[in-house]
């Protein structure tokens, strides 16, 4: 049995600063909010694999699996 990834995808913003561009995702769990970019690792366990305007794909590094989190409307 696996545990679902404990984040909700709340929104995003375009990132354009110097050489970097892309989307920043706004994720939350029950108590905190996170602004994350592709490649970032949250809580030492969850790597952000991709961000689009519809979903964020998060990789659980402990269980070696991915889950897509849909954007909450």
URGIRA-V157933 format. One record per residue. PSI is psi in whole degrees, 0 to 359 (* if undefined). OMEGA is omega in degrees with one decimal (999 if undefined). D_LAST is the distance of its C-alpha to the last C-alpha in Angstrom with 1 decimal. Layout:
PSI|OMEGA|D_LAST  PSI|OMEGA|D_LAST
//
This chain:
144|-179.8|28.6  154|176.5|25.9  134|175.5|23.5  150|178.0|19.8  130|-164.6|18.7  29|-177.6|17.7  156|171.7|14.8  139|-180.0|11.0  106|-173.0|9.5  332|-177.3|8.0  185|-177.1|8.8  166|174.9|12.0  151|175.6|15.1  138|179.6|18.0  120|175.5|21.1  97|178.2|24.5  107|-179.8|27.4  234|-176.5|30.7  347|-175.9|30.8  140|172.9|27.3  161|-178.5|24.3  205|-179.0|20.9  145|169.3|17.5  129|179.5|17.0  144|175.3|14.1  109|179.8|13.1  156|175.2|13.3  153|165.9|14.2  203|-175.4|16.3  338|-173.2|17.7  343|-172.5|19.7  163|173.4|19.1  145|-179.3|16.9  136|169.7|17.9  117|-171.8|17.8  154|175.4|19.0  165|178.0|20.4  135|179.3|21.6  344|-179.0|24.6  146|178.1|24.0  126|179.5|24.8  135|173.6|23.1  27|177.9|25.4  11|-171.7|28.0  325|-171.7|26.3  116|179.6|23.0  135|178.4|23.3  112|-175.5|20.4  319|179.2|21.4  156|178.2|19.0  127|170.6|16.0  179|178.7|14.2  355|-179.0|11.3  332|-177.7|9.8  163|173.0|11.3  131|175.7|13.9  123|-176.4|17.1  133|178.4|18.9  126|175.2|22.5  107|-174.3|24.1  335|178.5|27.6  320|-176.9|29.3  1|177.0|28.5  53|176.1|28.3  161|-178.9|25.2  152|176.4|21.8  136|175.5|18.4  128|177.5|15.2  116|179.9|12.1  150|175.0|9.0  129|178.0|6.2  128|-178.6|3.8  *|999|0.0
//
